[in-house]
Amino acid sequence: MANLQSVNAQSVDAQSVDAQSAGSQSADAQSVDSQSTNSPLSVPIIKLDQFLKLQGLATTGGQAKLLIQDGFVEVNGVLETRRGRKLTLGDRVSIEGETYPVDASVFDR
């Protein structure tokens, strides 16, 4: 009986260590993202689907996804089908013949 309690106690300790590790990894990932955007050498980025929503070209993420996957969107003159495509300053997004520049105002929102 004592061995069973010992095993259960070790199991609980291992689970709490795993949970703490997962939490710290998540926090580490968040801090890396925030560090990369706050660093003076970093370049601001926005994902293509977010850009379409901010520009009012799509009202929902689902609509943005369909526009991109169905081949209606070009980035810098090249057809783009990845909604997670990272855009930076100077990129140009075209949809249905209209072109929208990625400028600093996008990142100020």
C-alpha positions as CSV (number, residue, x, y, z in Angstrom):
1,M,0.0,0.0,0.0
2,A,2.8,2.4,0.8
3,N,4.4,1.7,-2.6
4,L,1.2,2.5,-4.4
5,Q,0.9,5.9,-2.5
6,S,4.6,6.6,-3.4
7,V,3.9,5.8,-7.1
8,N,0.8,8.0,-7.1
9,A,2.8,10.9,-5.4
10,Q,5.5,10.6,-8.0
11,S,2.9,10.6,-10.8
12,V,1.3,13.7,-9.4
13,D,4.7,15.4,-9.1
14,A,5.6,14.5,-12.7
15,Q,2.2,15.8,-13.9
16,S,2.7,19.1,-12.2
17,V,6.2,19.4,-13.6
18,D,4.9,18.7,-17.1
19,A,2.2,21.3,-16.6
20,Q,4.7,23.9,-15.4
21,S,7.0,23.1,-18.3
22,A,4.2,23.5,-20.8
23,G,3.2,26.8,-19.2
24,S,6.7,28.1,-19.3
25,Q,7.2,26.9,-22.9
26,S,4.0,28.8,-23.8
27,A,5.2,31.9,-22.0
28,D,8.6,31.6,-23.7
29,A,6.9,31.4,-27.1
30,Q,4.9,34.5,-26.3
31,S,7.9,36.4,-25.1
32,V,9.9,35.5,-28.2
33,D,7.0,36.8,-30.4
34,S,6.8,40.0,-28.3
35,Q,10.5,40.4,-28.3
36,S,10.7,40.1,-32.0
37,T,8.2,42.8,-32.5
38,N,9.7,45.1,-29.9
39,S,13.3,44.8,-31.0
40,P,14.7,47.8,-32.9
41,L,15.9,45.4,-35.6
42,S,12.6,43.5,-36.0
43,V,10.3,44.0,-38.9
44,P,6.6,44.2,-38.2
45,I,4.5,41.4,-39.8
46,I,0.8,40.7,-40.3
47,K,-0.8,37.6,-41.7
48,L,-2.5,37.8,-45.0
49,D,-5.9,36.9,-43.7
50,Q,-5.7,39.5,-40.9
51,F,-4.7,42.1,-43.5
52,L,-7.7,41.3,-45.6
53,K,-10.0,41.7,-42.6
54,L,-8.4,45.0,-41.5
55,Q,-8.7,46.4,-45.0
56,G,-12.4,45.5,-45.0
57,L,-11.9,43.1,-48.0
58,A,-13.2,40.2,-45.9
59,T,-15.7,40.5,-43.0
60,T,-14.7,37.2,-41.4
61,G,-11.7,35.0,-41.2
62,G,-13.6,32.3,-43.0
63,Q,-14.3,34.7,-45.9
64,A,-10.7,35.7,-46.0
65,K,-9.7,32.1,-46.1
66,L,-11.9,31.4,-49.0
67,L,-10.7,34.4,-51.0
68,I,-7.2,33.3,-50.5
69,Q,-7.6,29.6,-51.2
70,D,-9.8,30.2,-54.2
71,G,-7.1,32.1,-55.9
72,F,-8.4,35.7,-55.7
73,V,-5.4,37.2,-53.9
74,E,-1.9,38.1,-55.1
75,V,1.0,39.3,-53.0
76,N,3.6,41.3,-54.9
77,G,2.2,40.1,-58.2
78,V,2.3,36.4,-57.3
79,L,-0.8,34.3,-56.6
80,E,-0.9,33.5,-52.9
81,T,-3.0,30.6,-51.5
82,R,-1.6,30.5,-47.9
83,R,-3.7,32.5,-45.5
84,G,-0.9,32.6,-43.0
85,R,1.5,34.3,-45.4
86,K,3.4,36.9,-43.5
87,L,3.3,40.4,-44.9
88,T,5.8,43.1,-44.1
89,L,6.1,46.8,-44.9
90,G,6.2,47.4,-48.6
91,D,4.3,44.3,-49.7
92,R,1.4,44.8,-52.0
93,V,-1.8,42.8,-51.9
94,S,-4.0,42.7,-54.9
95,I,-7.5,41.4,-55.1
96,E,-9.9,41.7,-58.0
97,G,-7.7,44.3,-59.8
98,E,-7.3,46.6,-56.8
99,T,-3.9,46.8,-55.0
100,Y,-3.5,47.6,-51.3
101,P,0.0,48.5,-49.9
102,V,1.1,47.2,-46.6
103,D,2.2,50.4,-44.8
104,A,2.8,51.5,-41.3
105,S,-0.9,52.4,-40.7
106,V,-1.7,48.7,-40.8
107,F,0.4,48.0,-37.7
108,D,-0.9,51.0,-35.8
109,R,-4.4,49.5,-35.4
